[in-house]
Amino acid sequence: MEKLNSKITKKAWVMILLLFFMIGISNVEKAMIGFASVPIMDELGLSPTQWGLIGSAFYWLFAVSAILGGTIADKFGTKHVITIMVILWAVVQFSTLFIYSLPILLLTRVILGLAEGPSYALAMTAASKWLPREKTGTGLSLVSIGAPVLLSISAPICVFLISDFGWRSSFLAAGVVTLIWLVFWVFFGKEKPDRVEAKQDHQVISTTTKESFLPVFLSKNFLIVIFSGFTAYWSMSVFMSWTPNYFVTVLELGNAGMSLAVTAPALLTIASQLFFSMFSDRLYRKTGSMIQSRVFVMGPVVLTGGIFYLLGSLTSSSTLAVTFLSLGLTMGAVILVLGPTILVEIIQPQHLGKAQGIFVAVGSIGGMVGPYVTGILIERASTMATGFHYAFYLMALILGICGVLIWTGIRSKKEKVELEAITNLNG
């Protein structure tokens, strides 16, 4: 196999940078409501139940819009859909000037969820058009880490604005930043390279260039990748929603330890996504094989994440528990970059937007169900610690099953002969 060594062009780097900031802005605007929860509840006189309704409202149309946005982008192009989507973000941020009641606040969260639903899928789709196959993992990873990077930078700024200038000031600042990004996107964002380079399409599993989407949707490969998205979002939502509580109530960590236990996983997630995507791309350059470079990396990594969750629930050491649980999260988070990378390999370009949208939509269902199931397990267990351990056992099981399915189930018919030859040679 001849080594592949295509380069990412300067225009492609511009697109990656723009999409990096888009994903980051999206994540900050989604999380900002949490930073401002106390002053908003005080001003509007909201009860915990009403605030819970506000938190869930963001996801009411999120999954539907993720699929719809991807489908529309397949027809009209990602740039146009992203432009309209980000305009809606800005409108919602500026509308906070007029929020003085629960119904209006609820409406803004529903609209924001509708507008942000397609963001991750469209970012992955748009970036993949500019990346050579052997650099896809790294490129998508650089876009994806925009979320934790910008959130960590903006969090103290948002807290400062809220405490010194009122909670609306942080939303207005986000609206201004969104408009600034939109100007750069309109002038510098492109739909695809002016001259599409010939890409290695021998890995694409679809058998015809005009294949309908239904057979792809029902294929084993696609269903496994979609299940992996469900798994990743379940893991991340449970970790972010419940593990801080676990660290305080069960492990009895102090404020300093608590801060480290929350910050470290974010940093580890960035590092793991970059490392494994770059490692996967390096294998692809050497082998040109999706199975050997993508599947055989993602599967074992996800399985290892399940093992770490299990170890984290079994150890009696607080330090080891935080370490193992954090590693479980970071191994599972690799799905968010290698999953879309595999979709680029197995889905025809005309269906990629809707495929990435379904990946995010099904993932968001995991993000909603995971914390709820965890709450039930904790509430019905004999002790809170036991309930948390049951939740971590379940998480270990889901990640383990997902890792095995990826490792053994995703296959390319065109690589089957090559894989069998390698197996026979090793045997």
C-alpha positions as MATLAB code, in Angstrom:
seq = 'MEKLNSKITKKAWVMILLLFFMIGISNVEKAMIGFASVPIMDELGLSPTQWGLIGSAFYWLFAVSAILGGTIADKFGTKHVITIMVILWAVVQFSTLFIYSLPILLLTRVILGLAEGPSYALAMTAASKWLPREKTGTGLSLVSIGAPVLLSISAPICVFLISDFGWRSSFLAAGVVTLIWLVFWVFFGKEKPDRVEAKQDHQVISTTTKESFLPVFLSKNFLIVIFSGFTAYWSMSVFMSWTPNYFVTVLELGNAGMSLAVTAPALLTIASQLFFSMFSDRLYRKTGSMIQSRVFVMGPVVLTGGIFYLLGSLTSSSTLAVTFLSLGLTMGAVILVLGPTILVEIIQPQHLGKAQGIFVAVGSIGGMVGPYVTGILIERASTMATGFHYAFYLMALILGICGVLIWTGIRSKKEKVELEAITNLNG';
ca = [
       0.000    0.000    0.000;
       1.424    3.356   -1.057;
       1.499    5.892    1.750;
      -0.968    8.765    1.485;
       0.366   12.213    2.276;
      -2.103   14.902    1.195;
      -1.923   18.273    2.911;
      -4.631   20.443    4.433;
      -4.795   23.610    2.323;
      -4.728   27.156    3.704;
      -8.386   27.639    2.795;
      -9.209   24.411    4.613;
      -7.454   25.718    7.729;
      -9.606   28.865    7.530;
     -12.717   26.694    7.439;
     -11.516   24.588   10.378;
     -10.870   27.764   12.387;
     -14.296   29.194   11.566;
     -16.052   25.934   12.469;
     -13.944   25.606   15.650;
     -15.322   28.953   16.836;
     -18.840   28.098   15.675;
     -18.912   24.924   17.765;
     -17.425   26.831   20.696;
     -19.986   29.641   20.496;
     -22.794   27.098   20.253;
     -21.601   25.319   23.382;
     -21.160   28.549   25.349;
     -24.642   29.797   24.458;
     -26.109   26.444   25.460;
     -24.295   26.421   28.815;
     -24.763   30.109   29.674;
     -28.217   29.532   31.131;
     -26.569   27.477   33.868;
     -24.170   30.275   34.804;
     -27.121   32.640   35.178;
     -29.509   30.213   36.871;
     -29.548   31.833   40.314;
     -30.243   35.457   39.255;
     -32.792   34.352   36.635;
     -34.694   32.207   39.144;
     -34.641   35.027   41.695;
     -35.815   37.693   39.240;
     -38.575   35.626   37.636;
     -39.534   33.798   40.839;
     -39.063   30.349   39.342;
     -39.343   27.131   41.345;
     -36.898   24.216   40.904;
     -39.557   22.368   38.906;
     -40.036   25.334   36.589;
     -36.281   25.658   36.184;
     -36.094   21.983   35.298;
     -38.653   22.679   32.575;
     -36.419   25.469   31.243;
     -33.456   23.094   31.173;
     -35.321   20.408   29.243;
     -36.957   22.846   26.793;
     -33.684   23.231   24.897;
     -33.919   19.589   23.765;
     -37.609   19.507   22.777;
     -36.860   20.162   19.095;
     -33.106   19.547   19.168;
     -33.137   16.027   17.717;
     -35.704   16.839   15.049;
     -33.820   19.926   13.917;
     -30.524   18.019   13.800;
     -31.962   15.640   11.198;
     -33.916   18.336    9.385;
     -30.942   20.702    9.217;
     -28.688   17.989    7.840;
     -31.256   17.005    5.227;
     -31.734   20.615    4.068;
     -27.950   21.101    3.952;
     -27.628   18.084    1.658;
     -29.988   19.847   -0.763;
     -29.019   23.519   -0.466;
     -25.497   23.450    0.989;
     -24.044   23.729    4.493;
     -23.008   27.383    4.220;
     -26.547   28.680    3.677;
     -28.034   26.544    6.448;
     -25.295   27.500    8.910;
     -25.813   31.195    8.099;
     -29.551   31.042    8.850;
     -28.905   28.928   11.928;
     -26.398   31.389   13.442;
     -28.674   34.378   12.705;
     -31.259   32.658   14.898;
     -28.651   32.233   17.642;
     -27.986   35.979   17.638;
     -31.708   36.815   17.672;
     -32.240   34.604   20.724;
     -29.310   36.158   22.612;
     -30.530   39.720   21.996;
     -34.108   38.747   22.875;
     -33.055   38.376   26.522;
     -33.677   42.127   26.829;
     -37.400   41.300   26.685;
     -37.489   38.266   29.004;
     -39.583   39.069   32.050;
     -41.713   35.942   32.376;
     -41.474   32.165   32.296;
     -43.301   31.660   28.955;
     -40.962   34.020   27.075;
     -37.868   32.431   28.622;
     -39.244   29.003   27.748;
     -39.849   30.078   24.158;
     -36.297   31.372   23.732;
     -34.846   28.064   24.967;
     -37.006   26.068   22.552;
     -35.961   28.292   19.636;
     -32.291   28.091   20.633;
     -32.480   24.286   20.796;
     -34.138   24.265   17.372;
     -31.397   26.497   15.958;
     -28.495   24.674   17.582;
     -29.669   21.134   16.854;
     -27.899   20.884   13.475;
     -24.712   22.738   14.547;
     -22.416   19.795   15.322;
     -23.601   17.713   12.376;
     -23.204   20.613    9.952;
     -19.768   21.465   11.326;
     -18.614   17.873   10.757;
     -20.158   17.803    7.274;
     -18.741   21.171    6.245;
     -15.245   20.395    7.539;
     -15.100   16.966    5.907;
     -15.528   18.536    2.446;
     -12.166   20.274    2.861;
     -10.168   17.418    4.351;
      -8.245   14.649    2.608;
      -9.346   11.243    3.837;
      -6.107   10.616    5.707;
      -6.490   13.894    7.649;
     -10.226   13.673    8.350;
      -9.901   12.460   11.940;
      -7.496   15.212   12.944;
      -9.459   17.928   11.145;
     -12.794   16.949   12.697;
     -11.147   16.680   16.100;
      -9.814   20.229   15.828;
     -13.336   21.426   15.095;
     -14.859   19.392   17.927;
     -12.541   20.660   20.671;
     -13.839   24.172   20.062;
     -16.629   23.308   22.521;
     -14.536   22.586   25.645;
     -11.816   25.114   24.784;
     -14.107   28.113   24.350;
     -16.314   27.078   27.267;
     -13.321   26.959   29.636;
     -12.170   30.391   28.409;
     -15.581   32.046   28.478;
     -16.865   30.638   31.779;
     -15.036   33.133   34.035;
     -15.924   35.985   31.659;
     -19.609   35.073   31.798;
     -19.541   34.813   35.598;
     -17.887   38.244   35.804;
     -20.459   39.870   33.504;
     -23.371   38.284   35.366;
     -22.120   39.308   38.803;
     -21.116   42.875   37.851;
     -23.578   43.859   35.112;
     -26.542   41.505   35.489;
     -27.409   38.227   33.843;
     -28.647   39.793   30.584;
     -25.204   41.289   29.904;
     -23.624   37.879   29.297;
     -26.313   36.975   26.752;
     -25.910   40.318   24.973;
     -22.137   39.813   24.842;
     -22.701   36.360   23.335;
     -24.992   37.930   20.742;
     -22.295   40.433   19.738;
     -19.669   37.667   19.443;
     -22.112   35.626   17.358;
     -22.656   38.511   14.931;
     -18.899   39.077   14.621;
     -18.428   35.404   13.774;
     -21.288   35.612   11.270;
     -19.557   38.454    9.384;
     -16.380   36.382    9.053;
     -18.434   33.364    7.958;
     -20.290   35.278    5.243;
     -17.072   36.654    3.754;
     -14.642   33.760    4.279;
     -16.801   30.650    4.658;
     -17.012   28.457    1.567;
     -19.253   25.569    0.654;
     -16.452   23.407   -0.746;
     -13.071   23.758   -2.453;
     -13.140   25.477   -5.836;
     -11.514   22.420   -7.329;
     -12.491   19.190   -5.652;
      -9.440   16.982   -5.387;
      -9.814   13.361   -6.305;
     -10.284   11.473   -3.076;
      -9.691    7.837   -2.312;
     -13.210    6.474   -2.594;
     -12.335    2.815   -2.466;
     -13.284    2.676    1.211;
     -16.872    3.862    0.716;
     -19.131    0.965    1.550;
     -22.109    2.125   -0.492;
     -22.199    0.298   -3.792;
     -23.642    2.961   -6.095;
     -23.094    6.677   -6.466;
     -26.842    7.388   -6.493;
     -27.921    4.994   -3.791;
     -31.024    5.986   -1.834;
     -30.530    6.719    1.840;
     -32.901    4.064    3.232;
     -30.611    1.053    2.561;
     -27.736    2.999    4.136;
     -29.888    3.915    7.138;
     -30.764    0.257    7.693;
     -27.229   -1.027    7.202;
     -25.361   -2.650   10.082;
     -22.438   -0.251    9.796;
     -24.594    2.871   10.055;
     -26.681    1.523   12.949;
     -23.543    0.696   14.941;
     -22.114    4.178   14.422;
     -25.444    5.731   15.451;
     -25.541    3.569   18.581;
     -22.039    4.766   19.396;
     -23.334    8.355   19.301;
     -26.089    7.392   21.744;
     -23.438    5.851   23.992;
     -21.120    8.870   23.883;
     -23.855   11.366   24.746;
     -25.168    9.108   27.538;
     -21.681    8.960   29.048;
     -21.046   12.693   28.768;
     -24.443   13.787   30.077;
     -24.316   11.436   33.062;
     -20.788   12.553   33.887;
     -21.591   16.260   33.669;
     -24.968   15.977   35.430;
     -24.215   13.523   38.214;
     -20.511   12.951   38.882;
     -19.983   16.380   40.534;
     -22.685   15.294   42.989;
     -20.911   11.957   43.432;
     -17.600   13.662   44.090;
     -19.156   15.827   46.820;
     -21.661   13.520   48.531;
     -19.935   10.128   48.222;
     -16.225   10.855   47.804;
     -16.485   13.959   50.036;
     -14.023   16.020   48.017;
     -13.258   19.561   49.137;
     -13.694   22.621   46.940;
     -10.176   22.396   45.496;
     -10.506   18.692   44.763;
     -13.962   19.232   43.319;
     -12.680   21.936   40.968;
      -9.864   19.677   39.754;
     -12.213   16.724   39.351;
     -14.470   18.772   37.071;
     -11.718   20.548   35.102;
      -9.404   17.579   34.518;
     -11.903   15.529   32.462;
     -12.412   18.449   30.070;
      -8.678   18.735   29.493;
      -8.317   14.955   29.135;
     -11.160   14.907   26.607;
      -9.381   17.477   24.442;
      -6.126   15.521   24.655;
      -7.725   12.134   23.927;
      -9.720   13.370   20.931;
      -6.630   14.948   19.397;
      -4.335   12.010   20.147;
      -6.560    9.199   18.889;
      -7.724   11.112   15.807;
      -4.111   11.889   14.853;
      -3.125    8.282   15.535;
      -6.031    7.064   13.402;
      -5.043    9.398   10.549;
      -1.450    8.182   10.727;
      -2.617    4.591   10.355;
      -4.831    5.613    7.441;
      -1.879    7.223    5.662;
       0.066    3.992    6.035;
      -2.678    1.479    5.227;
      -5.425    3.334    3.329;
      -7.786    1.064    5.286;
     -10.830    2.318    7.155;
     -11.020   -0.871    9.212;
      -7.422   -0.861   10.374;
      -7.198    2.903   10.975;
     -10.674    3.888   12.202;
     -12.559    0.806   13.390;
      -9.611   -0.933   15.076;
      -8.815    2.278   16.970;
     -12.299    3.386   17.977;
     -13.547   -0.039   19.075;
     -10.784   -0.873   21.575;
     -10.709    2.692   22.912;
     -14.462    2.662   23.661;
     -14.198   -0.793   25.231;
     -11.366    0.504   27.415;
     -13.603    3.373   28.491;
     -16.129    0.837   29.784;
     -13.392   -0.916   31.768;
     -12.358    2.394   33.343;
     -15.958    3.102   34.420;
     -16.084   -0.327   36.035;
     -12.785    0.217   37.850;
     -13.931    3.645   39.003;
     -16.974    2.147   40.682;
     -15.032   -0.693   42.335;
     -12.086    1.172   43.845;
     -12.186    2.475   47.432;
      -9.681    5.252   46.711;
     -11.160    8.679   45.956;
      -8.149    9.604   43.836;
      -8.381    6.438   41.756;
     -12.157    6.802   41.448;
     -11.837   10.316   39.993;
      -9.006    9.140   37.717;
     -10.791    6.054   36.386;
     -14.149    7.777   35.900;
     -12.471   10.676   34.094;
     -10.648    8.251   31.809;
     -13.925    6.429   31.136;
     -15.449    9.702   30.004;
     -12.502   10.668   27.807;
     -12.294    7.278   26.088;
     -16.003    7.434   25.282;
     -15.673   10.999   23.986;
     -13.417    9.735   21.183;
     -16.641    8.556   19.536;
     -17.564   12.171   18.846;
     -14.682   12.568   16.386;
     -14.045    9.061   15.048;
     -17.779    8.337   14.671;
     -18.293   11.225   12.206;
     -14.998   10.265   10.559;
     -16.309    6.755    9.867;
     -19.542    8.247    8.520;
     -17.472   10.190    5.981;
     -16.071    6.834    4.846;
     -19.312    4.865    4.638;
     -21.885    7.466    3.533;
     -22.253    8.927    0.053;
     -21.606   12.717    0.016;
     -25.193   13.538   -1.003;
     -26.453   11.879    2.208;
     -23.703   12.927    4.621;
     -25.542   15.900    6.133;
     -28.604   13.905    7.139;
     -26.401   11.026    8.344;
     -24.422   13.319   10.637;
     -27.718   14.859   11.748;
     -29.098   11.459   12.737;
     -25.846   10.743   14.608;
     -26.371   13.891   16.709;
     -30.141   13.385   17.054;
     -29.870    9.836   18.390;
     -26.960   10.965   20.551;
     -29.099   13.709   22.103;
     -31.651   11.064   23.075;
     -28.905    9.313   25.008;
     -28.071   12.666   26.564;
     -31.646   13.010   27.803;
     -32.255    9.417   28.896;
     -28.912    8.816   30.638;
     -29.269   11.349   33.490;
     -32.912   10.369   34.030;
     -32.109    6.648   34.329;
     -29.203    7.477   36.630;
     -31.536    9.474   38.873;
     -33.927    6.524   39.114;
     -31.100    4.139   40.034;
     -29.843    6.510   42.744;
     -33.315    7.165   44.155;
     -34.265    3.487   44.377;
     -30.950    2.170   45.730;
     -30.443    1.463   49.421;
     -27.801    4.200   49.615;
     -26.753    7.028   47.316;
     -23.311    5.468   46.855;
     -24.870    2.161   45.798;
     -27.096    3.934   43.310;
     -24.138    5.742   41.778;
     -22.243    2.465   41.482;
     -25.211    0.847   39.716;
     -25.207    3.775   37.269;
     -21.477    3.358   36.617;
     -21.907   -0.409   36.126;
     -24.587    0.326   33.540;
     -22.339    2.874   31.846;
     -19.499    0.329   31.757;
     -21.832   -2.232   30.186;
     -23.112    0.151   27.510;
     -19.599    1.303   26.571;
     -18.340   -2.277   26.577;
     -21.106   -3.478   24.252;
     -20.579   -0.475   22.001;
     -16.825   -1.051   21.811;
     -17.246   -4.710   20.882;
     -19.879   -3.895   18.238;
     -17.606   -1.289   16.646;
     -14.542   -3.521   16.798;
     -16.207   -6.601   15.328;
     -19.231   -5.271   13.445;
     -18.212   -2.378   11.183;
     -16.815   -3.792    7.968;
     -16.267   -2.775    4.357;
     -17.099   -5.345    1.728;
     -14.264   -4.051   -0.400;
     -11.807   -4.560    2.454;
     -13.057   -7.976    3.435;
     -10.683   -9.831    1.156;
      -7.740   -7.753    2.375;
      -8.648   -8.305    6.046;
      -9.005  -12.057    5.565;
      -5.615  -12.142    3.886;
      -4.032  -10.352    6.829;
      -5.740  -12.721    9.283;
      -4.518  -15.780    7.394;
      -1.003  -14.382    7.217;
      -0.906  -13.778   10.983;
      -2.342  -17.206   11.601;
];
